[in-house]
């Protein structure tokens, strides 16, 4: 059960922002697990409870590790998030719930992006007053 984030959570997040390197992270990995990852998982599970009985809904909790394939200069994210969404290949076509926790803010959102970009692009071509910017 989620019992809240502690001051140590915020300390860890500020620490990773100021010391975003492997050595610092490995020294503080227990803090990450105990004060950020486990509480975020617990919050996600608690928020997911009302959606569990609807087939196709999933809970995703982010990882702190950045995707190395994207060649970002920093190895770790400075926040953690979870989302509740449909388990489909193009998830943005369906509404979802999103929560992010960072050292200086938290974000809660109901996400509904609507159509797949290719469908939107096709629709925009048929609608005279819509400019395509990409």
KADAMO-V182888 format. One record per residue. RES is the residue in three letters. PSI is psi in degrees with one decimal (none if undefined). D_LAST is the distance of its C-alpha to the last C-alpha in whole Angstrom. Layout:
# KADAMO-V182888
res = (RES & RES)
psi = (PSI & PSI)
d_last = (D_LAST & D_LAST)
This chain:
# KADAMO-V182888
res = (UNK & UNK & UNK & UNK & UNK & UNK & UNK & UNK & UNK & UNK & UNK & UNK & UNK & UNK & UNK & UNK & UNK & UNK & UNK & UNK & UNK & UNK & UNK & UNK & UNK & UNK & UNK & UNK & UNK & UNK & UNK & UNK & UNK & UNK & UNK & UNK & UNK & UNK & UNK & UNK & UNK & UNK & UNK & UNK & UNK & UNK & UNK & UNK & UNK & UNK & UNK & UNK & UNK & UNK & UNK & UNK & UNK & UNK & UNK & UNK & UNK & UNK & UNK & UNK & UNK & UNK & UNK & UNK & UNK & UNK & UNK & UNK & UNK & UNK & UNK & UNK & UNK & UNK & UNK & UNK & UNK & UNK & UNK & UNK & UNK & UNK & UNK & UNK & UNK & UNK & UNK & UNK & UNK & UNK & UNK & UNK & UNK & UNK & UNK & UNK & UNK & UNK & UNK & UNK & UNK & UNK & UNK & UNK & UNK & UNK & UNK & UNK & UNK & UNK & UNK & UNK & UNK & UNK & UNK & UNK & UNK & UNK & UNK & UNK & UNK & UNK & UNK & UNK & UNK & UNK & UNK & UNK & UNK & UNK)
psi = (138.5 & 127.5 & 11.0 & 163.2 & 146.3 & 169.3 & -30.2 & -29.7 & -49.7 & -39.2 & -44.8 & -45.5 & -41.1 & -38.8 & -44.2 & -30.4 & -39.8 & -20.1 & 56.4 & 76.4 & 161.9 & -43.7 & -47.2 & -44.4 & -44.7 & -36.6 & -28.3 & 17.1 & -37.0 & -38.8 & -42.9 & -50.6 & -48.6 & -38.3 & -17.1 & -58.4 & -51.4 & -45.2 & -37.5 & -40.9 & -42.9 & -42.5 & -43.3 & -44.9 & -40.8 & -42.4 & -29.6 & -21.2 & -46.7 & -18.1 & -5.6 & -35.5 & -10.2 & 117.8 & 140.4 & -8.0 & 141.5 & 158.1 & 128.6 & 124.5 & 129.1 & 163.3 & 158.2 & -19.3 & 131.9 & 155.9 & 111.8 & -23.4 & -20.8 & -3.5 & 40.9 & 141.6 & -21.6 & 135.9 & -18.8 & 146.1 & 154.3 & 13.5 & 170.6 & 149.0 & 163.3 & 156.3 & 149.6 & 119.8 & 176.4 & 146.8 & 78.9 & 163.2 & -41.7 & 84.6 & -24.6 & -10.9 & -10.0 & 147.7 & 152.2 & 170.4 & 140.4 & 136.5 & 132.3 & 140.0 & 122.0 & 170.4 & -26.5 & 3.2 & 163.7 & 147.9 & 130.3 & 134.0 & 148.2 & 117.9 & 128.1 & 92.0 & -24.4 & -126.0 & 158.0 & 141.0 & -37.1 & -37.9 & -41.9 & -42.4 & -42.0 & -44.4 & -41.2 & -34.9 & -31.2 & -11.1 & 112.9 & -4.1 & 0.6 & 124.1 & 138.4 & 122.1 & -0.4 & none)
d_last = (44 & 42 & 44 & 42 & 40 & 43 & 43 & 43 & 39 & 38 & 40 & 39 & 35 & 36 & 38 & 35 & 33 & 35 & 36 & 33 & 35 & 37 & 41 & 40 & 38 & 41 & 44 & 42 & 41 & 44 & 42 & 39 & 40 & 43 & 41 & 37 & 37 & 40 & 39 & 36 & 36 & 39 & 37 & 35 & 37 & 39 & 36 & 35 & 39 & 38 & 35 & 37 & 39 & 36 & 35 & 32 & 31 & 31 & 31 & 29 & 30 & 28 & 30 & 30 & 30 & 26 & 25 & 26 & 24 & 21 & 23 & 23 & 26 & 28 & 30 & 30 & 28 & 29 & 29 & 30 & 28 & 29 & 27 & 29 & 26 & 27 & 27 & 25 & 22 & 19 & 21 & 18 & 19 & 22 & 23 & 25 & 27 & 26 & 28 & 28 & 31 & 30 & 33 & 32 & 31 & 30 & 27 & 28 & 25 & 25 & 22 & 20 & 16 & 17 & 15 & 14 & 10 & 11 & 13 & 11 & 9 & 12 & 14 & 12 & 12 & 16 & 16 & 16 & 16 & 12 & 9 & 6 & 4 & 0)
